[in-house]
Amino acid sequence: MAFRIFIVEDDPWYAELLAHHLSLNPDYEVYRYATGQEALANLYLKPNVVTLDYSLPEMNGETVLRRLKDQLPTADVLIISGQEDVGTAVHLLKIGAYDYILKDEETTNRVWHAILNIRERQQLRNQVDDLLEQVSQKNTFQNLIKGQSPAIKRIFTLLEKAVRTNITVVVTGETGTGKELVARAVHYNSDRRKKPLVAVNMAAIPKELLESELFGYEKGAFTGAATRRIGKFEEAQGGTLFLDEVAELDAALQAKILRVLQERELRRVGGNETVHLDFRLVVATHKNLADEVAEGRFREDLFYRLQGIPIDLPPLRERGSDSVVLAKYFLEEFAQENNLAPKPLSEAAKQKILSYPWPGNARELKSTMETAMALADGPEIADADLLLTAGPRLKPFWLEPQVTLDQIERQAIEAALRRQNGNVQKAADQLAISKSKIYQWIKSGEISLEHVKG
């Protein structure tokens, strides 16, 4: 792709000199314009660099610079002036100029070298953009969150709504359901994807260190603070901040975080400078925040400040055949990472996966599949390769706290439909219930015949 340069200069002799010098590089396409209006009218050509005479007639260099950066912010602008004015130079650099170059016998060489630096920087920027685009493609909703159950389809619908704005996203769900994956999905599918995604697990950092981790600190703020360090809020500038296990915050830090979220600014520990913030917030917890407020462990005002789009991730036991879909994915991923031939699941292994409650959810399933892949001697994963018989993991899900009768009923109906390959009559006979009861669940969208067959 051609590297385009605009020369905006009202002195025809000087414009010709500069154009001749730059045209010595065959990769450059050089265009000359005598006025700012002409250059602005041709921005559809998308120049990479604009050399701009500061003392233009009718429209001076500052005006042209401002309009050019508004219309084509990716173009770098070199201001060329016959006046050495430090104040003007600093001002122009602040509003977007790449450099301020004086007109003298060395001008053409300085412009030449400046453009070489600009071209190298733009190439690096383009490479970074390409890599970020590849990352975004890998982090689409469907690539990050595997499954086809109605519950997961509802999550996709919520995610599509969440990424349209900068509204806070509150992710809830049991341990291992994939809360951090949701944060990645929100970030990499939003217009903030080219900026950082910063994740902080509140439960993993000692309370006495958490404030400095979040807000940063100034040199000398405390013993051991040998240099300034920015915190996680600042690291997420322009991007997304993911606060995991937010319910674990102590009361004092909850108050400070509330102020940051309200004012969108902070002061580092031991500092007086106010830092203005711009970030998208995603929070997650495996606890019920409303219950935490009622018990006095979480501030009510912070709870309301965090309210946004709620995404409640269903446990694996409520996702029907998604457990098999995920199991196949984890097997393929492990095989690829370890240069192994992939192995399919036997029918007996599938049934064992479908009947197990997975208290550790997808995290437990992933670990189980990796172990099975390492242990399997045959051409496929057998049910004996799935180590699901030891420890407290076999506690029936209906004995877990907060499980409702509706959840138990739905699980029983789904299990019966799977055993009967989607035959409603046979499933109803097995459960000693009417067909209409099963059809009520199907009509509500909570159970899908498509995903319980085979």
C-alpha positions as CSV (number, residue, x, y, z in Angstrom):
1,M,0.0,0.0,0.0
2,A,1.4,3.4,-1.0
3,F,2.6,5.8,1.7
4,R,1.0,9.1,0.9
5,I,2.4,12.5,1.8
6,F,0.6,15.9,1.5
7,I,2.8,19.0,1.2
8,V,0.7,22.1,2.1
9,E,2.9,25.1,1.2
10,D,2.0,28.4,-0.5
11,D,5.5,29.0,-1.7
12,P,5.8,27.1,-5.1
13,W,9.6,27.0,-5.1
14,Y,9.8,25.6,-1.5
15,A,7.0,23.2,-2.2
16,E,8.8,21.9,-5.3
17,L,12.1,21.5,-3.4
18,L,10.4,19.5,-0.6
19,A,8.4,17.4,-3.1
20,H,11.5,16.6,-5.2
21,H,13.4,15.6,-2.1
22,L,10.7,13.3,-0.8
23,S,10.0,11.8,-4.2
24,L,13.5,10.3,-4.2
25,N,11.9,7.4,-2.2
26,P,9.9,5.4,-4.8
27,D,7.5,4.2,-2.0
28,Y,6.2,7.7,-1.4
29,E,3.2,9.2,-3.2
30,V,3.6,13.0,-2.8
31,Y,0.8,15.5,-3.3
32,R,1.2,19.3,-3.3
33,Y,-1.4,21.9,-2.2
34,A,-1.1,25.7,-2.0
35,T,-3.8,26.2,0.6
36,G,-5.3,24.4,3.6
37,Q,-8.7,24.3,2.0
38,E,-7.3,22.3,-1.0
39,A,-5.6,19.8,1.4
40,L,-8.7,19.3,3.5
41,A,-10.8,18.8,0.4
42,N,-8.6,15.9,-0.6
43,L,-8.4,14.0,2.7
44,Y,-10.4,11.2,1.1
45,L,-6.9,10.1,-0.2
46,K,-6.0,9.4,3.4
47,P,-2.5,10.7,3.6
48,N,-0.1,9.1,6.2
49,V,1.8,12.4,6.7
50,V,1.1,16.0,6.1
51,T,3.8,18.7,6.1
52,L,2.0,21.9,6.9
53,D,3.3,25.4,6.5
54,Y,2.3,27.4,9.6
55,S,1.9,30.8,7.8
56,L,-0.7,29.9,5.2
57,P,-3.0,32.5,3.7
58,E,-6.8,32.6,4.5
59,M,-6.5,29.6,6.9
60,N,-3.4,29.4,9.2
61,G,-1.6,26.3,10.1
62,E,-3.3,25.8,13.5
63,T,-6.8,25.9,12.0
64,V,-5.8,23.4,9.3
65,L,-4.1,21.2,11.9
66,R,-7.3,21.1,14.1
67,R,-9.6,20.3,11.2
68,L,-7.2,17.7,9.8
69,K,-6.9,15.9,13.1
70,D,-10.7,16.0,13.5
71,Q,-11.3,14.5,10.1
72,L,-8.3,12.1,9.8
73,P,-6.8,11.5,13.3
74,T,-4.5,8.8,12.0
75,A,-2.4,11.2,9.9
76,D,0.7,12.6,11.4
77,V,1.3,16.3,10.9
78,L,4.7,18.1,10.6
79,I,4.5,21.8,11.1
80,I,7.0,23.8,9.1
81,S,7.6,27.4,10.1
82,G,10.0,30.3,9.4
83,Q,9.5,31.6,13.0
84,E,11.3,30.0,16.0
85,D,8.6,30.4,18.7
86,V,8.9,27.9,21.5
87,G,5.4,28.8,22.9
88,T,3.7,28.3,19.6
89,A,5.6,25.0,19.0
90,V,4.6,23.6,22.4
91,H,1.0,24.7,21.8
92,L,0.9,23.0,18.4
93,L,2.4,19.8,19.8
94,K,-0.2,19.7,22.5
95,I,-3.1,19.9,20.0
96,G,-1.8,17.1,17.8
97,A,1.2,18.0,15.7
98,Y,3.9,15.3,15.5
99,D,6.8,17.8,15.2
100,Y,7.6,21.5,14.7
101,I,10.4,22.1,12.1
102,L,12.1,25.4,11.3
103,K,12.6,26.5,7.7
104,D,16.4,26.5,7.1
105,E,19.0,24.7,5.1
106,E,18.5,21.5,7.1
107,T,14.7,21.4,6.8
108,T,14.5,18.8,4.0
109,N,16.8,16.4,5.9
110,R,14.9,16.8,9.1
111,V,11.6,16.2,7.3
112,W,13.1,13.2,5.6
113,H,14.2,11.6,9.0
114,A,10.9,12.6,10.7
115,I,8.9,10.8,8.0
116,L,11.1,7.7,8.3
117,N,10.3,7.6,12.0
118,I,6.6,8.2,11.4
119,R,6.5,5.4,8.8
120,E,8.2,2.9,11.2
121,R,5.8,3.9,14.0
122,Q,2.7,3.6,11.8
123,Q,3.9,0.2,10.6
124,L,4.3,-1.0,14.2
125,R,0.8,0.5,15.0
126,N,-0.7,-1.4,12.1
127,Q,0.9,-4.6,13.2
128,V,-0.5,-4.1,16.8
129,D,-3.9,-3.3,15.3
130,D,-3.8,-6.5,13.2
131,L,-2.8,-8.6,16.3
132,L,-5.6,-7.0,18.3
133,E,-8.0,-7.8,15.5
134,Q,-6.9,-11.4,15.6
135,V,-7.3,-11.5,19.4
136,S,-10.8,-10.1,19.0
137,Q,-11.7,-12.8,16.5
138,K,-10.6,-15.4,18.9
139,N,-12.7,-13.8,21.7
140,T,-16.1,-13.7,20.0
141,F,-18.9,-14.7,22.2
142,Q,-19.2,-18.2,20.6
143,N,-15.5,-18.8,20.7
144,L,-15.2,-17.9,24.4
145,I,-18.4,-19.4,25.8
146,K,-19.2,-22.9,24.4
147,G,-22.7,-24.2,24.4
148,Q,-26.0,-24.3,22.6
149,S,-28.5,-24.6,25.5
150,P,-31.3,-22.0,25.9
151,A,-29.6,-20.7,29.0
152,I,-26.4,-19.9,27.1
153,K,-28.3,-18.4,24.2
154,R,-29.8,-16.0,26.7
155,I,-26.3,-15.1,27.9
156,F,-25.3,-14.3,24.3
157,T,-28.3,-12.0,23.9
158,L,-27.4,-10.1,27.1
159,L,-23.8,-9.8,25.9
160,E,-24.8,-8.3,22.6
161,K,-26.8,-5.7,24.6
162,A,-23.9,-5.1,27.0
163,V,-21.3,-4.2,24.4
164,R,-23.4,-1.5,22.8
165,T,-22.7,0.9,25.7
166,N,-20.3,1.4,28.6
167,I,-22.8,0.3,31.2
168,T,-21.4,-1.7,34.1
169,V,-21.8,-5.5,33.8
170,V,-22.4,-7.6,36.9
171,V,-21.6,-11.3,36.5
172,T,-22.8,-13.8,39.0
173,G,-22.6,-17.5,39.1
174,E,-21.0,-20.4,40.9
175,T,-17.3,-21.0,41.0
176,G,-16.0,-22.3,37.7
177,T,-18.9,-21.1,35.5
178,G,-16.7,-18.8,33.5
179,K,-17.2,-15.3,34.9
180,E,-13.8,-14.1,33.6
181,L,-14.7,-15.4,30.1
182,V,-17.7,-13.1,30.2
183,A,-15.4,-10.1,31.1
184,R,-13.2,-11.0,28.2
185,A,-16.2,-11.3,25.9
186,V,-17.5,-7.9,26.9
187,H,-14.1,-6.2,26.5
188,Y,-13.0,-7.7,23.2
189,N,-16.3,-7.2,21.5
190,S,-16.6,-3.5,22.5
191,D,-15.0,-0.4,21.1
192,R,-12.5,-0.5,24.0
193,R,-10.8,-3.7,22.7
194,K,-7.7,-1.9,21.6
195,K,-7.1,-0.8,25.2
196,P,-6.1,-2.9,28.2
197,L,-8.3,-5.5,29.9
198,V,-7.1,-5.5,33.6
199,A,-8.4,-8.2,35.9
200,V,-8.1,-8.1,39.7
201,N,-9.2,-10.9,42.0
202,M,-10.2,-9.2,45.3
203,A,-10.0,-12.5,47.2
204,A,-6.4,-13.2,46.0
205,I,-4.7,-10.0,47.3
206,P,-4.1,-9.4,51.0
207,K,-6.4,-6.7,52.4
208,E,-3.4,-4.5,53.5
209,L,-2.1,-4.5,49.9
210,L,-5.3,-4.1,48.0
211,E,-5.6,-0.3,48.2
212,S,-2.1,0.3,46.8
213,E,-2.8,-2.4,44.1
214,L,-6.0,-0.7,43.0
215,F,-5.0,3.0,43.4
216,G,-1.3,2.9,43.0
217,Y,1.2,4.9,45.2
218,E,3.7,7.7,45.1
219,K,7.4,7.3,45.8
220,G,7.9,7.4,49.6
221,A,4.3,6.8,50.4
222,F,5.3,3.9,52.7
223,T,8.3,1.8,53.6
224,G,9.5,0.1,50.4
225,A,7.8,2.5,48.0
226,A,11.0,3.3,46.2
227,T,9.3,4.5,43.0
228,R,5.9,5.7,41.8
229,R,3.6,2.9,40.7
230,I,0.2,3.2,39.0
231,G,-2.7,1.0,40.2
232,K,-5.1,-1.2,38.4
233,F,-7.6,1.6,37.8
234,E,-5.0,3.6,35.9
235,E,-3.8,0.5,34.1
236,A,-7.3,0.1,32.7
237,Q,-7.4,3.7,31.2
238,G,-9.5,3.6,28.0
239,G,-10.1,-0.1,28.5
240,T,-12.0,-2.4,30.9
241,L,-11.4,-3.1,34.6
242,F,-12.6,-6.5,35.8
243,L,-13.1,-6.8,39.6
244,D,-13.6,-10.4,40.4
245,E,-15.0,-11.6,43.7
246,V,-16.1,-8.0,44.5
247,A,-18.1,-9.1,47.5
248,E,-14.8,-9.8,49.3
249,L,-14.0,-6.1,49.6
250,D,-13.8,-4.8,53.2
251,A,-15.9,-1.9,54.3
252,A,-13.2,0.8,54.2
253,L,-12.1,-0.1,50.6
254,Q,-15.8,-0.3,49.5
255,A,-16.1,3.4,50.5
256,K,-13.0,4.4,48.5
257,I,-14.1,2.5,45.4
258,L,-17.5,4.0,45.6
259,R,-16.0,7.5,45.4
260,V,-13.8,6.5,42.4
261,L,-16.8,5.1,40.6
262,Q,-18.8,8.2,41.3
263,E,-16.1,10.8,40.5
264,R,-14.1,8.8,37.9
265,E,-11.0,10.1,39.5
266,L,-8.5,9.0,42.2
267,R,-5.4,10.0,44.1
268,R,-2.6,7.6,44.5
269,V,-1.6,6.5,48.0
270,G,0.6,9.2,49.4
271,G,-0.1,11.6,46.6
272,N,-2.0,14.9,46.0
273,E,-2.4,14.7,42.2
274,T,-5.9,14.0,40.9
275,V,-5.9,11.3,38.2
276,H,-9.0,11.4,35.9
277,L,-10.2,7.9,34.8
278,D,-11.9,6.5,31.8
279,F,-12.7,2.8,31.9
280,R,-15.5,0.2,31.5
281,L,-16.3,-1.8,34.7
282,V,-17.2,-5.5,34.9
283,V,-17.6,-7.0,38.3
284,A,-18.2,-10.6,39.3
285,T,-19.1,-12.6,42.4
286,H,-20.3,-16.0,43.4
287,K,-22.3,-14.5,46.2
288,N,-25.7,-12.8,46.1
289,L,-24.8,-9.1,46.6
290,A,-28.4,-8.3,47.7
291,D,-28.0,-10.8,50.5
292,E,-24.6,-9.4,51.4
293,V,-26.2,-5.9,51.7
294,A,-29.0,-7.3,53.9
295,E,-26.4,-8.9,56.2
296,G,-24.5,-5.6,56.4
297,R,-21.4,-7.0,54.7
298,F,-21.7,-4.9,51.6
299,R,-22.5,-1.2,51.2
300,E,-26.0,-0.4,49.9
301,D,-24.8,2.7,48.0
302,L,-22.0,0.7,46.3
303,F,-24.5,-2.0,45.5
304,Y,-26.7,0.5,43.6
305,R,-23.7,2.1,42.0
306,L,-22.7,-1.3,40.6
307,Q,-26.1,-2.1,39.2
308,G,-26.0,-2.5,35.4
309,I,-26.6,-5.4,33.1
310,P,-26.8,-8.5,35.2
311,I,-25.5,-11.7,33.7
312,D,-26.2,-14.8,35.8
313,L,-24.2,-17.7,34.5
314,P,-26.0,-21.0,34.9
315,P,-24.2,-23.9,36.5
316,L,-23.2,-26.7,34.2
317,R,-25.8,-29.1,35.7
318,E,-28.6,-26.8,34.3
319,R,-27.2,-26.6,30.8
320,G,-28.3,-30.0,29.4
321,S,-26.0,-31.4,26.7
322,D,-23.6,-28.4,26.9
323,S,-21.5,-30.5,29.3
324,V,-20.7,-32.9,26.4
325,V,-20.1,-30.0,24.0
326,L,-17.6,-28.5,26.5
327,A,-16.0,-31.9,27.2
328,K,-15.3,-32.4,23.5
329,Y,-13.8,-28.9,23.3
330,F,-11.5,-29.4,26.3
331,L,-10.3,-32.7,24.8
332,E,-9.5,-31.2,21.5
333,E,-7.8,-28.2,23.2
334,F,-5.6,-30.5,25.4
335,A,-4.7,-32.7,22.5
336,Q,-3.6,-29.8,20.4
337,E,-1.6,-28.2,23.2
338,N,0.2,-31.5,23.8
339,N,0.6,-32.7,20.2
340,L,-1.7,-35.7,20.8
341,A,-4.2,-37.3,18.5
342,P,-7.7,-36.3,19.5
343,K,-9.9,-39.0,20.9
344,P,-13.7,-39.0,20.8
345,L,-16.0,-39.7,23.8
346,S,-17.6,-43.1,24.1
347,E,-21.3,-43.3,24.5
348,A,-20.8,-44.5,28.1
349,A,-18.5,-41.6,28.8
350,K,-21.1,-39.1,27.4
351,Q,-23.8,-40.6,29.6
352,K,-21.5,-40.4,32.6
353,I,-20.8,-36.7,31.9
354,L,-24.5,-35.9,31.4
355,S,-25.5,-37.6,34.7
356,Y,-22.8,-36.0,36.8
357,P,-23.8,-32.7,38.7
358,W,-20.4,-31.0,38.1
359,P,-20.2,-29.0,41.4
360,G,-17.0,-27.4,40.1
361,N,-18.7,-26.6,36.8
362,A,-16.6,-26.0,33.6
363,R,-13.4,-25.7,35.6
364,E,-13.9,-29.2,37.0
365,L,-14.9,-30.5,33.7
366,K,-11.8,-29.2,32.0
367,S,-9.6,-30.8,34.6
368,T,-11.4,-34.1,34.3
369,M,-11.1,-34.1,30.5
370,E,-7.4,-33.4,30.6
371,T,-6.8,-36.2,33.1
372,A,-9.0,-38.6,31.0
373,M,-7.0,-37.7,27.8
374,A,-3.7,-38.5,29.6
375,L,-5.1,-41.8,31.1
376,A,-6.9,-43.2,28.1
377,D,-5.2,-46.1,26.4
378,G,-7.9,-47.0,23.9
379,P,-9.0,-45.1,20.7
380,E,-11.7,-43.2,22.6
381,I,-12.4,-41.8,26.1
382,A,-14.1,-44.5,28.1
383,D,-16.3,-43.9,31.1
384,A,-13.6,-45.5,33.3
385,D,-11.2,-42.7,32.2
386,L,-13.4,-40.1,33.9
387,L,-12.3,-40.0,37.5
388,L,-15.6,-38.9,39.1
389,T,-16.0,-41.3,42.0
390,A,-13.7,-39.8,44.7
391,G,-14.2,-37.1,47.3
392,P,-17.2,-34.9,48.1
393,R,-17.9,-34.0,44.5
394,L,-20.6,-36.6,44.2
395,K,-22.9,-34.7,46.6
396,P,-26.3,-34.5,44.7
397,F,-27.0,-31.0,43.4
398,W,-30.4,-31.0,45.0
399,L,-28.8,-31.1,48.4
400,E,-26.9,-27.9,47.6
401,P,-28.3,-24.7,49.3
402,Q,-30.6,-22.4,47.3
403,V,-31.7,-25.2,44.8
404,T,-35.4,-24.8,44.0
405,L,-38.0,-27.4,43.3
406,D,-38.3,-26.1,39.7
407,Q,-34.6,-26.7,39.1
408,I,-35.0,-30.3,40.4
409,E,-38.0,-30.9,38.2
410,R,-36.3,-29.5,35.1
411,Q,-33.2,-31.6,35.7
412,A,-35.3,-34.8,36.1
413,I,-37.3,-34.1,32.9
414,E,-34.1,-33.3,30.9
415,A,-32.5,-36.5,32.2
416,A,-35.5,-38.6,31.2
417,L,-35.7,-37.0,27.8
418,R,-32.0,-37.8,27.2
419,R,-32.5,-41.4,28.2
420,Q,-35.5,-41.6,25.8
421,N,-33.8,-39.7,23.0
422,G,-36.3,-36.9,23.1
423,N,-39.4,-39.0,23.2
424,V,-41.9,-37.0,25.3
425,Q,-44.4,-39.8,25.9
426,K,-41.7,-42.3,27.1
427,A,-40.1,-39.7,29.3
428,A,-43.5,-38.8,30.8
429,D,-44.3,-42.5,31.4
430,Q,-40.9,-43.0,33.1
431,L,-41.5,-40.0,35.4
432,A,-45.1,-40.8,36.0
433,I,-46.2,-37.3,34.9
434,S,-48.4,-36.0,32.1
435,K,-47.0,-35.0,28.7
436,S,-48.4,-31.6,29.2
437,K,-46.0,-30.9,32.1
438,I,-43.1,-31.6,29.8
439,Y,-44.5,-29.5,27.0
440,Q,-44.9,-26.6,29.4
441,W,-41.2,-26.7,30.0
442,I,-40.4,-27.0,26.3
443,K,-42.8,-24.1,25.5
444,S,-41.1,-21.9,28.2
445,G,-37.8,-22.4,26.4
446,E,-36.2,-23.8,29.6
447,I,-35.9,-27.3,27.9
448,S,-35.0,-27.8,24.3
449,L,-35.8,-31.1,22.6
450,E,-33.0,-30.5,20.1
451,H,-30.4,-30.5,22.8
452,V,-31.6,-33.6,24.7
453,K,-31.6,-35.9,21.6
454,G,-28.7,-38.2,21.0
